[in-house]
Amino acid sequence: ILSEQRTILWYALDSTIRPVVEALREIMGSTENVWRILKSSRLKYLLGIRENLVRNVSFLRARAIPIETIQKRFLQNPGFFMRRHEVFKDLVAQAEVKWGVSP
């Protein structure tokens, strides 16, 4: 990761990187999945993990979405889950209305 994304060195280990990795590990369930996300994601999402991802995943879990489904979708499209929480909630509500589905 360091060789491909050198800007990671600009972030503080204890205040930024470690909490992000711990949040990802809690959501993704394995170090392998965390590694896949960190390798494939842009670092601009780094701060969004703590600010948005945790809230968005909690929102979906409260709506009875299995964590396995969330993990699978997150691996496919991490940027969607990094959206601001208010925007994310609106998109889920629109999907429910437009397609008659609930998550």
DOSEVEX-973001 format. One line per field, with one value per atom (N, C-alpha, C): residue number from 0; residue in three letters; atom name; z, y, x. Coordinates in steps of 0.1 Angstrom, whole numbers. Layout:
N
num: (NUM | ...);
residuo: (ALA | ...);
atomo: (CA | ...);
Z: (Z | ...);
Y: (Y | ...);
X: (X | ...);
//
This chain:
103
num: (0 | 0 | 0 | 1 | 1 | 1 | 2 | 2 | 2 | 3 | 3 | 3 | 4 | 4 | 4 | 5 | 5 | 5 | 6 | 6 | 6 | 7 | 7 | 7 | 8 | 8 | 8 | 9 | 9 | 9 | 10 | 10 | 10 | 11 | 11 | 11 | 12 | 12 | 12 | 13 | 13 | 13 | 14 | 14 | 14 | 15 | 15 | 15 | 16 | 16 | 16 | 17 | 17 | 17 | 18 | 18 | 18 | 19 | 19 | 19 | 20 | 20 | 20 | 21 | 21 | 21 | 22 | 22 | 22 | 23 | 23 | 23 | 24 | 24 | 24 | 25 | 25 | 25 | 26 | 26 | 26 | 27 | 27 | 27 | 28 | 28 | 28 | 29 | 29 | 29 | 30 | 30 | 30 | 31 | 31 | 31 | 32 | 32 | 32 | 33 | 33 | 33 | 34 | 34 | 34 | 35 | 35 | 35 | 36 | 36 | 36 | 37 | 37 | 37 | 38 | 38 | 38 | 39 | 39 | 39 | 40 | 40 | 40 | 41 | 41 | 41 | 42 | 42 | 42 | 43 | 43 | 43 | 44 | 44 | 44 | 45 | 45 | 45 | 46 | 46 | 46 | 47 | 47 | 47 | 48 | 48 | 48 | 49 | 49 | 49 | 50 | 50 | 50 | 51 | 51 | 51 | 52 | 52 | 52 | 53 | 53 | 53 | 54 | 54 | 54 | 55 | 55 | 55 | 56 | 56 | 56 | 57 | 57 | 57 | 58 | 58 | 58 | 59 | 59 | 59 | 60 | 60 | 60 | 61 | 61 | 61 | 62 | 62 | 62 | 63 | 63 | 63 | 64 | 64 | 64 | 65 | 65 | 65 | 66 | 66 | 66 | 67 | 67 | 67 | 68 | 68 | 68 | 69 | 69 | 69 | 70 | 70 | 70 | 71 | 71 | 71 | 72 | 72 | 72 | 73 | 73 | 73 | 74 | 74 | 74 | 75 | 75 | 75 | 76 | 76 | 76 | 77 | 77 | 77 | 78 | 78 | 78 | 79 | 79 | 79 | 80 | 80 | 80 | 81 | 81 | 81 | 82 | 82 | 82 | 83 | 83 | 83 | 84 | 84 | 84 | 85 | 85 | 85 | 86 | 86 | 86 | 87 | 87 | 87 | 88 | 88 | 88 | 89 | 89 | 89 | 90 | 90 | 90 | 91 | 91 | 91 | 92 | 92 | 92 | 93 | 93 | 93 | 94 | 94 | 94 | 95 | 95 | 95 | 96 | 96 | 96 | 97 | 97 | 97 | 98 | 98 | 98 | 99 | 99 | 99 | 100 | 100 | 100 | 101 | 101 | 101 | 102 | 102 | 102);
residuo: (ILE | ILE | ILE | LEU | LEU | LEU | SER | SER | SER | GLU | GLU | GLU | GLN | GLN | GLN | ARG | ARG | ARG | THR | THR | THR | ILE | ILE | ILE | LEU | LEU | LEU | TRP | TRP | TRP | TYR | TYR | TYR | ALA | ALA | ALA | LEU | LEU | LEU | ASP | ASP | ASP | SER | SER | SER | THR | THR | THR | ILE | ILE | ILE | ARG | ARG | ARG | PRO | PRO | PRO | VAL | VAL | VAL | VAL | VAL | VAL | GLU | GLU | GLU | ALA | ALA | ALA | LEU | LEU | LEU | ARG | ARG | ARG | GLU | GLU | GLU | ILE | ILE | ILE | MET | MET | MET | GLY | GLY | GLY | SER | SER | SER | THR | THR | THR | GLU | GLU | GLU | ASN | ASN | ASN | VAL | VAL | VAL | TRP | TRP | TRP | ARG | ARG | ARG | ILE | ILE | ILE | LEU | LEU | LEU | LYS | LYS | LYS | SER | SER | SER | SER | SER | SER | ARG | ARG | ARG | LEU | LEU | LEU | LYS | LYS | LYS | TYR | TYR | TYR | LEU | LEU | LEU | LEU | LEU | LEU | GLY | GLY | GLY | ILE | ILE | ILE | ARG | ARG | ARG | GLU | GLU | GLU | ASN | ASN | ASN | LEU | LEU | LEU | VAL | VAL | VAL | ARG | ARG | ARG | ASN | ASN | ASN | VAL | VAL | VAL | SER | SER | SER | PHE | PHE | PHE | LEU | LEU | LEU | ARG | ARG | ARG | ALA | ALA | ALA | ARG | ARG | ARG | ALA | ALA | ALA | ILE | ILE | ILE | PRO | PRO | PRO | ILE | ILE | ILE | GLU | GLU | GLU | THR | THR | THR | ILE | ILE | ILE | GLN | GLN | GLN | LYS | LYS | LYS | ARG | ARG | ARG | PHE | PHE | PHE | LEU | LEU | LEU | GLN | GLN | GLN | ASN | ASN | ASN | PRO | PRO | PRO | GLY | GLY | GLY | PHE | PHE | PHE | PHE | PHE | PHE | MET | MET | MET | ARG | ARG | ARG | ARG | ARG | ARG | HIS | HIS | HIS | GLU | GLU | GLU | VAL | VAL | VAL | PHE | PHE | PHE | LYS | LYS | LYS | ASP | ASP | ASP | LEU | LEU | LEU | VAL | VAL | VAL | ALA | ALA | ALA | GLN | GLN | GLN | ALA | ALA | ALA | GLU | GLU | GLU | VAL | VAL | VAL | LYS | LYS | LYS | TRP | TRP | TRP | GLY | GLY | GLY | VAL | VAL | VAL | SER | SER | SER | PRO | PRO | PRO);
atomo: (N | CA | C | N | CA | C | N | CA | C | N | CA | C | N | CA | C | N | CA | C | N | CA | C | N | CA | C | N | CA | C | N | CA | C | N | CA | C | N | CA | C | N | CA | C | N | CA | C | N | CA | C | N | CA | C | N | CA | C | N | CA | C | N | CA | C | N | CA | C | N | CA | C | N | CA | C | N | CA | C | N | CA | C | N | CA | C | N | CA | C | N | CA | C | N | CA | C | N | CA | C | N | CA | C | N | CA | C | N | CA | C | N | CA | C | N | CA | C | N | CA | C | N | CA | C | N | CA | C | N | CA | C | N | CA | C | N | CA | C | N | CA | C | N | CA | C | N | CA | C | N | CA | C | N | CA | C | N | CA | C | N | CA | C | N | CA | C | N | CA | C | N | CA | C | N | CA | C | N | CA | C | N | CA | C | N | CA | C | N | CA | C | N | CA | C | N | CA | C | N | CA | C | N | CA | C | N | CA | C | N | CA | C | N | CA | C | N | CA | C | N | CA | C | N | CA | C | N | CA | C | N | CA | C | N | CA | C | N | CA | C | N | CA | C | N | CA | C | N | CA | C | N | CA | C | N | CA | C | N | CA | C | N | CA | C | N | CA | C | N | CA | C | N | CA | C | N | CA | C | N | CA | C | N | CA | C | N | CA | C | N | CA | C | N | CA | C | N | CA | C | N | CA | C | N | CA | C | N | CA | C | N | CA | C | N | CA | C | N | CA | C | N | CA | C | N | CA | C | N | CA | C | N | CA | C | N | CA | C | N | CA | C | N | CA | C | N | CA | C | N | CA | C | N | CA | C | N | CA | C);
Z: (0 | 0 | 0 | 8 | 9 | -5 | -12 | -25 | -35 | -34 | -44 | -40 | -28 | -23 | -12 | -17 | -7 | 2 | -2 | 6 | 20 | 21 | 34 | 45 | 41 | 50 | 57 | 51 | 56 | 68 | 69 | 80 | 92 | 104 | 117 | 119 | 123 | 126 | 137 | 148 | 160 | 159 | 153 | 153 | 140 | 129 | 117 | 112 | 109 | 102 | 111 | 123 | 132 | 134 | 138 | 139 | 127 | 115 | 103 | 100 | 103 | 101 | 111 | 123 | 133 | 129 | 124 | 120 | 108 | 98 | 87 | 91 | 100 | 105 | 112 | 120 | 127 | 117 | 106 | 96 | 87 | 82 | 72 | 77 | 90 | 96 | 94 | 85 | 83 | 79 | 82 | 78 | 63 | 57 | 42 | 35 | 40 | 34 | 36 | 48 | 51 | 41 | 39 | 30 | 16 | 11 | -2 | -4 | 7 | 6 | 6 | 14 | 15 | 2 | -4 | -17 | -28 | -28 | -40 | -38 | -26 | -24 | -25 | -29 | -28 | -14 | -11 | 3 | 6 | -4 | 0 | 8 | 7 | 15 | 30 | 33 | 46 | 57 | 57 | 67 | 67 | 55 | 54 | 61 | 63 | 69 | 83 | 91 | 104 | 105 | 96 | 96 | 90 | 80 | 72 | 72 | 69 | 67 | 80 | 91 | 103 | 105 | 103 | 104 | 94 | 82 | 71 | 73 | 77 | 80 | 92 | 102 | 113 | 109 | 100 | 94 | 87 | 79 | 72 | 81 | 91 | 101 | 109 | 112 | 119 | 111 | 98 | 88 | 85 | 93 | 92 | 80 | 75 | 64 | 69 | 65 | 70 | 67 | 77 | 76 | 63 | 60 | 49 | 36 | 35 | 23 | 22 | 33 | 34 | 30 | 35 | 32 | 17 | 12 | -3 | -11 | -8 | -16 | -14 | -2 | 1 | -7 | -8 | -16 | -30 | -35 | -49 | -52 | -42 | -45 | -32 | -27 | -15 | -14 | -26 | -26 | -22 | -26 | -23 | -8 | 0 | 14 | 21 | 14 | 20 | 19 | 13 | 11 | 25 | 25 | 37 | 42 | 55 | 60 | 56 | 55 | 51 | 37 | 28 | 14 | 13 | 20 | 20 | 24 | 35 | 39 | 28 | 22 | 11 | 0 | -4 | -15 | -12 | 0 | 4 | 4 | 9 | 9 | -6 | -15 | -29 | -35 | -32 | -37 | -33 | -20 | -15 | -22 | -24 | -31 | -46 | -53 | -67 | -71 | -64 | -69 | -60 | -50 | -41 | -33 | -30 | -22 | -9 | 0 | 12 | 14 | 19 | 20 | 28);
Y: (-12 | 0 | 12 | 12 | 24 | 27 | 17 | 20 | 25 | 22 | 26 | 39 | 41 | 53 | 60 | 68 | 74 | 85 | 90 | 100 | 94 | 81 | 75 | 80 | 84 | 88 | 102 | 109 | 122 | 120 | 108 | 106 | 101 | 105 | 100 | 86 | 78 | 64 | 62 | 67 | 65 | 72 | 84 | 91 | 89 | 83 | 82 | 67 | 63 | 50 | 38 | 37 | 26 | 26 | 37 | 36 | 32 | 36 | 32 | 17 | 12 | -3 | -11 | -6 | -13 | -13 | -1 | 0 | -10 | -10 | -19 | -34 | -37 | -51 | -55 | -46 | -49 | -51 | -43 | -44 | -56 | -57 | -67 | -81 | -82 | -95 | -102 | -98 | -105 | -95 | -98 | -90 | -90 | -102 | -103 | -93 | -92 | -82 | -68 | -65 | -52 | -49 | -58 | -56 | -54 | -61 | -59 | -45 | -40 | -27 | -16 | -18 | -8 | -7 | -19 | -19 | -13 | -15 | -11 | 3 | 8 | 21 | 32 | 44 | 56 | 61 | 67 | 72 | 83 | 89 | 100 | 95 | 82 | 76 | 73 | 74 | 70 | 77 | 90 | 96 | 93 | 91 | 87 | 74 | 66 | 53 | 55 | 63 | 66 | 75 | 85 | 94 | 89 | 81 | 77 | 62 | 54 | 40 | 33 | 36 | 30 | 33 | 46 | 50 | 44 | 43 | 37 | 22 | 15 | 1 | -1 | 7 | 6 | 8 | 18 | 21 | 8 | 2 | -10 | -22 | -23 | -34 | -32 | -20 | -17 | -20 | -21 | -25 | -39 | -47 | -62 | -67 | -59 | -64 | -73 | -85 | -93 | -87 | -89 | -83 | -89 | -102 | -108 | -101 | -97 | -89 | -76 | -69 | -56 | -58 | -68 | -70 | -72 | -81 | -84 | -71 | -63 | -51 | -41 | -40 | -31 | -34 | -47 | -51 | -48 | -48 | -45 | -30 | -22 | -8 | 0 | 1 | 8 | 23 | 29 | 44 | 47 | 38 | 40 | 41 | 32 | 32 | 43 | 50 | 61 | 75 | 75 | 87 | 93 | 106 | 112 | 105 | 103 | 95 | 100 | 113 | 119 | 115 | 116 | 113 | 98 | 90 | 75 | 71 | 77 | 74 | 78 | 90 | 94 | 84 | 79 | 70 | 57 | 52 | 40 | 42 | 53 | 57 | 57 | 64 | 65 | 51 | 42 | 28 | 21 | 23 | 17 | 21 | 34 | 40 | 36 | 39 | 37 | 22 | 13 | -1 | -9 | -4 | -11 | -22 | -19 | -29 | -22 | -31 | -26 | -33 | -27 | -33 | -45);
X: (8 | 0 | 9 | 19 | 28 | 35 | 38 | 45 | 35 | 23 | 13 | 6 | 5 | -3 | 5 | 15 | 24 | 18 | 7 | 0 | -4 | -4 | -8 | 2 | 13 | 23 | 20 | 10 | 6 | -4 | -9 | -19 | -12 | -17 | -11 | -15 | -6 | -9 | -19 | -17 | -26 | -40 | -40 | -53 | -61 | -55 | -62 | -62 | -50 | -48 | -53 | -49 | -52 | -68 | -74 | -89 | -96 | -91 | -97 | -96 | -84 | -82 | -91 | -92 | -100 | -115 | -119 | -133 | -136 | -127 | -128 | -128 | -119 | -118 | -131 | -137 | -150 | -161 | -161 | -172 | -170 | -157 | -154 | -152 | -149 | -147 | -134 | -126 | -113 | -102 | -90 | -79 | -77 | -80 | -79 | -89 | -101 | -110 | -106 | -100 | -95 | -84 | -75 | -64 | -69 | -79 | -85 | -91 | -98 | -103 | -93 | -83 | -72 | -64 | -62 | -55 | -63 | -76 | -84 | -90 | -90 | -97 | -87 | -92 | -84 | -84 | -73 | -71 | -80 | -86 | -96 | -107 | -109 | -120 | -116 | -103 | -98 | -106 | -107 | -115 | -130 | -135 | -149 | -153 | -143 | -146 | -151 | -144 | -149 | -161 | -162 | -173 | -186 | -185 | -196 | -199 | -189 | -191 | -197 | -192 | -197 | -212 | -215 | -229 | -238 | -233 | -241 | -243 | -233 | -234 | -244 | -243 | -252 | -267 | -269 | -282 | -287 | -279 | -284 | -286 | -278 | -280 | -293 | -296 | -308 | -321 | -319 | -329 | -329 | -322 | -321 | -314 | -304 | -296 | -285 | -283 | -273 | -259 | -250 | -236 | -229 | -232 | -226 | -229 | -242 | -246 | -239 | -238 | -232 | -217 | -210 | -196 | -194 | -203 | -202 | -204 | -214 | -216 | -205 | -200 | -189 | -177 | -174 | -162 | -164 | -176 | -179 | -179 | -184 | -185 | -183 | -170 | -168 | -172 | -171 | -174 | -188 | -197 | -212 | -214 | -207 | -209 | -202 | -193 | -186 | -193 | -204 | -212 | -216 | -218 | -223 | -235 | -237 | -248 | -262 | -264 | -277 | -280 | -270 | -271 | -274 | -267 | -269 | -283 | -288 | -302 | -312 | -310 | -319 | -319 | -307 | -306 | -313 | -312 | -319 | -334 | -338 | -353 | -358 | -350 | -354 | -355 | -346 | -346 | -359 | -362 | -374 | -387 | -388 | -399 | -399 | -388 | -388 | -389 | -383 | -383 | -391 | -397 | -406 | -399 | -386 | -378 | -374 | -371 | -365 | -352 | -342 | -329 | -328);
//
